[in-house]
Amino acid sequence: MAPTAPTAEAGKAGTASGLLTGLVREARPKQWVKNVLVLAVPFLAGEIGDLGVLLDAAMAFIVFSMAASGIYFVNDAKDVEADRAHPKKRYRPIAAGLVPLPVAYVVATLLLAGSIGVSLLVTPMLAVVTAVYVAVQLGYCFGLKHQPVIDMCIVSSGFLLRIIAGGAAAALPISQWFMLVTAFGSLFMVAGKRYAEIILAERTGAKIRKSLEGYSASYLRFVWAISAAIVITCYALWAYQQHNISSIWSTVSIVPFVIAILRYAVDVDKGTAGEPEEVVLKDKVLIVLGAAVAGCMLMAFYF
């Protein structure tokens, strides 16, 4: 028999305040930090100071925040029973009973349809990218997340599509090397997260989801090790390419970037690399390294 929702959360179920709190939490505003990736292309193109470009990128941020939140509602509604058996996921608003299933699906529909509608107001290309993101993520929610390897590729594609969305919104070209950095960098983080889930299950005895049953800890270590090697190589190639176009600062950025990858790998190896944004925000060294990379990019493209 699956565990029931936590008593404290269950006590708020059925109340207006509980519903409002649940809706806000279910939207996961903390996860919106991922959508800052839409600013990457305008920033690296040296166009972030252009008001028109900045507004287009801001609209892309809003669009992907709506779409991502809509997907969270669908995913958690589909997984409600499994989440209630999970030591951490049982606290999610839908699993805890704060947000009824019918309400979750209605809100999800409004957010997903709204994201595509708003993106059309920016550019048709952004609408295409958003529609692809929504379609792929819905496929993930309705079955593909149970397919080993495919599930990691879909989650990784979300980061890549955010990069593409930033370029599409502002009509800016994207370097092929930078796209590869994003693709394999996200695969590195996703494999690390899956590895952490398996380690957590081994430590707590919690039931793991079906897709994780197709993985072993050694296989996931293999995936994130290869991904780390590729992302470092592609970043170096991109940085050297930019060096030839702009200045030496892009090449200098390779040093803090590589150290940041190695530092993040420490958390992955410990099995503590759950949500990437939480890992980064809790690690002051990673924050400093990220600031160093950003500073180098600022010098390369704006000075």
Buried (B, 14 or more C-beta within 10 A) or exposed (E): EBEEBBEEBBEBBEEEEBBEBBBEBBBBEEBBBBBBBBBBBBBBBBBBEBEEBBEBBBBBBBBBBBBBBBBBBBBBBBBBEBBBBBBEBBBBBBBBBBBBEEBBBEBBEEBBBBBBEBBBEBBEBBBBBBBBBBEBBBBBBEEBBBBBEBBBBBBBBBBBBBBBBBBBBBEBEBBEBBBBBBBBBBBBBBBBBBBBBBBBBEEEEBBBBEBBEEBEEEBBBEBBBBBBEBBBBBBBBBBEBBBEEBBEBBBBBBEBBBBBBEBBBEBBBEBBBBBBBEBBEEBEEBEEBBEBBEBBBEBBBEE
